[in-house]
Amino acid sequence: MTPKIDQVFDRLNNIDKTLSAQHVTLKEHIRRTELLEHELEPIKNKMAMATGVLKFIGLIGILSGILEVTFMGVRWLSAR
């Protein structure tokens, strides 16, 4: 073969080696990512529970505010 064709084949061979190494690295990255996502599940569940509790507390605050305004209105009307 001619030297230019040999150079092209050498470059293609180097590209194949690089792609192979990157594929192995990508597989390792995917494995580590899946492990970390699995470890985050309990944290996500606790955050969802905490969010629910805070929403409930907020709802109680809103309802108590509505009740307070209602009682203030009743007192104001009865004082007239």
Residue pairs with C-beta under 8 A, 6 or more apart in sequence:
1 9
